[in-house]
């Protein structure tokens, strides 16, 4: 979303139009780069796999959040690149409409920086997420420069998060760390372990199967070698007129 679009969403357009509940589709523009898309999908995949047994959260990427006090689609909306709402029903939505969701706002928001949005993400959006959304955890990340920062609300204001020894930032709301891994932002468990994607889980399973098969093959080879060694010894004893079965 361009800065002009961001600002227009605050001033409002056609304010006399009120849309009925359930008709609020997401109104976000296409993502700026393929890398932005990959980053969002990566976070969604990892969190949904980690919390696959939970039904009390909602996560989405590049989806519009409507929060007009007058319940109008034409004013007061934002489109975070990635956000998580806790304590809500896990189901598919066209958009996140605050007045249809018991007044809930995201617990965690991440913006992926770009040249055209960085100033807005660090300024206007940060103020809105702090003062209006009251979102406890806010992060931003640039997949090209690897700039990464996070904030947590303390006494009503965002305070910078301090990185761990590994350079990870703690999300109090998620109970997870966020950190850079192979050029992209990933989730890490409290013990520092990387939260894998389903594909990585499948690869790990395949590797374990291959390792197990290799161990079985190696054991069979050793058994075959021992059997051949024993046969050679028995043949040598027979050459010496010694029955190996009597030894």
CORLIN-V44360 format. One record per pair of residues at least 24 apart in sequence whose ideal C-beta (glycine too) atoms are under 6 Angstrom apart, sorted by the first residue. I is the first residue (numbers start at 0). J is the second residue. If there is no record, write none. Layout:
{{I/J} {I/J}}
This chain:
{{0/28} {0/78} {1/115} {2/119} {5/119} {8/76} {11/73} {11/74} {12/73} {13/73} {14/73} {16/73} {17/71} {18/72} {20/99} {23/65} {23/72} {23/94} {23/96} {24/93} {24/94} {25/62} {25/63} {25/94} {26/63} {27/61} {27/63} {27/78} {31/113} {34/142} {35/111} {38/111} {38/142} {38/183} {39/80} {39/81} {41/183} {42/81} {44/196} {45/186} {45/194} {45/196} {48/197} {49/194} {54/89} {55/86} {56/85} {56/89} {57/84} {57/87} {57/89} {58/83} {62/94} {63/94} {64/95} {65/96} {66/97} {70/98} {79/108} {80/110} {80/111} {81/109} {82/108} {83/107} {104/132} {104/134} {105/134} {106/135} {106/172} {107/136} {107/170} {107/172} {107/173} {108/134} {108/137} {109/138} {110/139} {111/140} {112/139} {112/141} {129/157} {135/172} {136/170} {136/172} {140/184} {145/179}}
